[in-house]
Amino acid sequence: MRLRVEFTTEPFDLDEAPAHAVAAREVIEAADLDAVDVGPFGNTAEGGAEPVLAAVDALLRKSLAAGATRVSLQVNVIGEGDQK
């Protein structure tokens, strides 16, 4: 099974990436995922179910510990033809 996760962390700071956003980005970039797109207003990553779920767990734990007050995420099951 392949999954796509889309997520944001808050509070936002347009001048400088907050520690919680940096922590989330580091988790996703270090994970064994096939496709990662990190941006200022939203982030996506795709991969097999186990690596995505492990990354989501670490992302939640580390971004909350780094000061996130809200983490919004959506996880979708995708087929091979659904990749962006």
N, C-alpha and C positions, 0 to 999 in steps of 0.2 A: 504494500500500500504506500502511495506517495501522498504527502501532505504539503500544504502551503500555509504558512503562518504570516499574518499581518499584525503589526503591533505598533503602539506608541506608548511613551512614558510621559508623565506629567509631574511637576509643573513645567511648562514651556519656558524657555529663555532664548530669545532670538539673537542675543548678542554673543552668547557663549554656550557651548554644549554643557548642560549640567552633569554632575557626577553620575546620576542615575542613567542618563542617556548614554554616556560613555561606557558604563558598565554593561548595559544591554548590547551595545554595538560590539564590544569585545567578546561577549559570550557568543553572539551570532557569527562573528567573523572567525572565531576559533573552532566552531562546531563543524562536523563533517557533513556539510550540506552542499547541494548541487548548485543552487542559485541563491545569491544574496544581493539585495538592493537596499542600501541604507541611505535615508534622506532625512531632511530636517522635519518633515511633517508626517512621515510614515515609513515603515520598514517592512520588507517582505523577505521571506526565505522559503526554500523548497528543498525537500529531500525525502528519504525514506522515513517511515513512521517513527522508528526508534530514535534516530538522531534528532528529528524535529522535536519529539516529546521530551527528550533529555535536554535539548537546548531551551525549550520553553520553561522547564522546571528551573534550570540554572538562571535564565533570564529573570524570572519572577523573583527568585531568592536574592540575586545580586542587585537588581535595580531597586527593590524595596529596601534592602539594607543600605543602599547608597542614597536614599532620600526620596525615592519616587513616592508620590501620594496617590497616584492612580496609574494603573497599567491597563490599557485596552488592547485586547487581542481577539483575533478571529482565526480559527483553524478550519481549513477546508480539505476534504479528500479530493485529490485531483487524479485524472487519468494521464497517461503519457502524452496524449494529444492536447492537454489543457495547459501545458507549460507556456509561459509568456516569453 
